[in-house]
Amino acid sequence: MAIKKTEIKRDLMDQLEEKGIHGSMYSDLINDYMNLWEIKNALIKDIKQRGVSVEYNNGGGQTGFKKNDSITELNKTNAQMMKILNELGLRATPKVVEMDDEPEM
């Protein structure tokens, strides 16, 4: 996971450089994006572990199931990540796959 985080951050910083955008403020926004990226992954992990519904017990004898709050927080986190990318004018870049010119037999 750390390697992927490093690759994403490097890609975003490279895109800023290609656009001629420099400055501490922009680097700080990339760091904010990466912090949100970590939060997003933790929320996804929570949803996978606990599911979309979680059991509750309010201590007064009432129990039941409610939606996992991580779902709502994941949507908010993703939206904030997209806002940062939009403000910086950055886009996801497709990974180029090299094709072998020789036909397979």
Residue pairs with C-beta under 8 A, 6 or more apart in sequence:
1 41
5 34
5 37
5 38
8 34
8 37
9 30
9 34
11 93
12 30
12 33
12 88
12 90
13 27
13 30
15 88
15 90
15 91
15 93
16 22
16 26
16 30
16 88
16 90
19 89
21 88
21 89
26 88
29 84
29 87
29 88
30 88
32 84
33 81
33 84
33 85
36 77
36 80
36 81
36 84
37 81
39 73
39 77
40 74
40 77
40 78
40 81
43 70
43 73
43 74
43 77
44 74
46 68
46 70
47 68
47 70
47 71
47 74
50 68
50 70
51 68
52 67
52 68
52 71
53 65
53 66
53 67
53 68
54 65
54 66
54 67
54 68
55 63
55 64
55 65
56 63
56 64
56 65
56 66
57 63
85 91
